[in-house]
Amino acid sequence: MKFNLADRDKKLKCLLDEIKKNKKEVRTQYDELNELENDNIFLENVKDDYTKYYNHIVDEKTRQKEFMSILLEYIEDLTKNLEMTKEMKQKALLSQNKILEEMDKVKQELDDIISIES
């Protein structure tokens, strides 16, 4: 089997072209993987930031709710333990009702935030 020099050169050129093409494809895939990895790192950081923000909001709403409970107890103690005029008791009751309404809002906001996580 004799190989013609021209045929051999053609086959060699075809093989070299195929190798070059494969190298380009491998490089493109490598670049795409690097980009995806960078995107994932970025998204991971964004997710971490949102998690921190979420936890902060939940903590803040929980503290608001606790503070309002303390206020309610204080108002209840005032109305029970102090001699108050009828007008003062009405104001205390109004304040108590406003705090209860606000507590309901905060509780609902907290429930809404927590349900997003679930």
N, C-alpha and C positions, 0 to 999 in steps of 0.2 A: 504494500500500500504506500504509494508515493503521495506525498502532499505537495501540492502546488504551493509555492511560496506566496502567491497572491491570495489563495484560498485561506492559507494559514493566517495571514495578516488580517483578512476580513473577519475570520472567527475570533482572533485575538482582540480586534477592535470591538466587535460585538460584546465579548466578555467584559472588556474594560468599560464599555458604555453601561452595561448592566450593573457592574460593580459601582460605578459612579452614581447611577440612578438609585441604587440601594442605599448608598451612603447618604445621599440627600434625604431620602425617606426616613432613615434612621435619625438623622439630625433634626428633621422636622418633628418627628414624634418625640424626641428628647426635649426639644424646645417647648412643645405643647405640654408635656408632663411637668416641666419646670414651672410653666405658667399656671397650670392647675394647682400645683403644690403651693405656689405663692398666693393664689386666690383662696385656697383652703386656709392658709395661715391667716390671711386677712379676715376671712369670714369667721374663723375661730375667735379672733380678737373682737370682732363686732359682737358675736354671740356672748362672749365674756362680759363685754360692756353692758349689753342689754340685761344680762343676768344680774349684774351688780345693781343696775338701775332698778330692776324689778324688785330685788330684795330690799333696796332702800325705800321704795314706795310702800311695800308691805310693812316694813318696820315703822315707817312714818305714820301710816294709817292705824296701825296697832297702838302706837303711842298716843295718837289723837283719841282713840276710843278709850284707852285707859285713863287719860287725863279727864275726859268728859265723865267717866264713871266716878272719879274722885270728886269732881265738881258736884255731881248729883248727890253723892253721899253728904257732902258739905252742906248743900242746901237743905237736904232732908234733916240733918242734925240741927241746923239753924231753926227750921220751922218747928221742930219737936222740943228743943231745949230752951229756946228763948221766948220771952213774952214779946209778941209782935202785934202791931195794930193789924186790923183787917186789911188795910191797904198794903202794908208791908208783906203780909202773907200772900196777897194776890200777886204782888210783884215777884215774890219768890217762886210762886207756882208757875207764873208765866216764864220766868227764867228756866225753871225746871223743864217745862214743856219744850222750850226752844232747844235746850240741851238734848233732850230726848229725840227731837226731830233731827238735830244735827248728828247725833249718834247713829240714828237709823241710816242717814245718808252715808256716813263714814263706813258703817258696817256693810252697806250695799256696795260701795266703791271697793271695799276690801274683798268682798265676795266676788265681785266682777273681776278684779285683778287676779285673784287666786284661781278662779275658774278658767282663765286664759291659759294658765300654766298646765292645767289638767288635760 
